Amino acid sequence: MKVLFKLAAVLLACLPLLGPIHTAGAGEVMAGVTFDWVGKAQDDAEAGNADAQFKLGVMYYEGDGVPQDFAEARRWWEKAAAQGNADAQISLGEMYAIGRGVPQDYAETRRWYGKAAAQGNADAQFRLGVMYYEGEGVRQDYAEARRWWEKAAEQGHAKAQVSLGEMYAIGRGVPQDYAEARRWYGKAAGQGYEAAQFRLGVMLEKGQGGPQDYAQARFWYGKPALRGDEAAQFRLGVMHEKGQGGPQDYAQARFWYGRAAAHRFAEAQYNLGVLCEHGKGGPQDKRAAKEWFRKACDGGYQNGCGKYRELNEAGF
């Protein structure tokens, strides 16, 4: 789906609908599993313990300590879900969403997510919101998406908070409102959610939804940049080069452009080439500059093609 910050990439990098099954609460029992534990889990599950039924289902789904068996996973999750176990309900919803061990069925996905959401499970509420936003198994309905995301966001669900921020940033299903977008991004950013930190940095840098604040933009870009986000690394490079939010520092600009350039970020490769060409932030090196311009050009950045040609014709 094409939106300003493609939801599928943000959240839904997020959303495990296409990844491993929901295993909240099961991780601690999966490490170092033994057949003795399997037997105990089986006994507890047979005795009607919903948590054990859920965890046994995870084991069959993952093939951890038992042969992988999606039918058995579904059977145990259905038993746990019938007792109101939200993790099992979400896991069944995921099975139907991706068609793993069952025919793909978005209506069943919605039904199981709905049961968990009705218990106040924030993750299920978020997932329901995604279904309404995308129109998967339900008629597309932005108002319903917002309603479920608000429920999840009020419980501190970072992905829901980012999703609401996105809605307000692009005006999808709500009037465009940068102040609201900034508020929701801020909540998720404060929880360490990288996508929100970057978006908040953009809004602070541009003065969208509140005062322009380069120092705060630099602060928020720094967090995802340190974890390898090339777009944040590039923006930090720009801010250091221009002296926005702190002293102008070509060495730092060259450093951050270099980090982003290593990820094949074409504009960072070009900017790094410019600094090398003019000896800013480090030694002047026109051959290295030409190489960075070549990489930027190969990456589709047209200015890099022009600068490569210029240095090539000059004999570098």
Summary of the structure (lengths in Angstrom):
residues: 316
radius of gyration: 24.6
end to end distance: 44.2
largest distance: 81.3
contacts: 1156
relative contact order: 0.06
helix: 68%
strand: 0%
